Amino acid sequence: MSQLKTQLLTDQWVPATWEEYLAVLDEPDYQQSRGYYYDGHLRIEMSPVGSGHSRRNTVVIFAINLFCTLKGIPLNGLTNCSYRKTGVQECQPDVSYYIGERAQSAPDETSVVDLDRYPPPNLVIEIANSSLGDDLGRKRLLYEDLGVSEYWVIDVNNAQVIAFEIYELGSKRMTQSKTLPGLSISLIEEALRRSRETDQSQVGTWLLTKLQEPRN
């Protein structure tokens, strides 16, 4: 462990065993970090969350919750929740959702979701500021293997949502959500753009109006 710690670079993937990964998480220096483990590598994220990251995170959560409330879609969302498949994988996405029939599968009162006991969430979202390349790369592979249904990457700098449908250990880009039928990815992007120019209550009013418009 001491040898790994001397070479440990945060916000990068570092070769490590599962036991070394768990030992790093127990270190006092990394108590407030976010941990990922995949394909024999660990990633410890220590980058501070800036206002841009936080604001976009809030807007995306509000938009999804409002959409599901209006459409009567059951869901339970978790923020910064850790998911673990012991000895194999771990992740801590910014936002994740259990949706529809799986909504009640969202565990409660547990520090880490044990994926050997619980199903993975339907939708996983990473808010990318400085981590865009990794979120589109190795993390996307991690979530493919994890078996989520959709994976969204929010590009903070460009107010863009890069959304993937995941199936058969692969993924492809999409413009309409499959887990949230009727939700256009472009609507989320427009909400993100508006959040740069106005306050969130006005963004919410705009979203409410758009979501209540009759569909052709």
JONOR-V929336 format. One record per run of one state. SS is the DSSP state (helix for helix, strand for strand, loop for the rest). FROM is the first residue (numbers start at 1). TO is the last residue. If there is no record, write none. Layout:
ss=(SS:SS)
from=(FROM:FROM)
to=(TO:TO)
This chain:
ss=(loop:helix:loop:strand:loop:helix:loop:helix:loop:strand:loop:strand:loop:helix:loop:strand:loop:strand:loop:strand:loop:strand:helix:loop:strand:loop:strand:loop:helix:loop:helix:loop:strand:loop:strand:loop:strand:loop:strand:loop:strand:helix:loop:helix:loop)
from=(1:2:8:13:16:18:27:28:31:34:39:41:46:51:72:75:80:82:86:89:92:95:100:106:112:115:123:129:132:137:138:147:150:156:160:168:170:174:176:177:184:185:196:200:212)
to=(1:7:12:15:17:26:27:30:33:38:40:45:50:71:74:79:81:85:88:91:94:99:105:111:114:122:128:131:136:137:146:149:155:159:167:169:173:175:176:183:184:195:199:211:216)
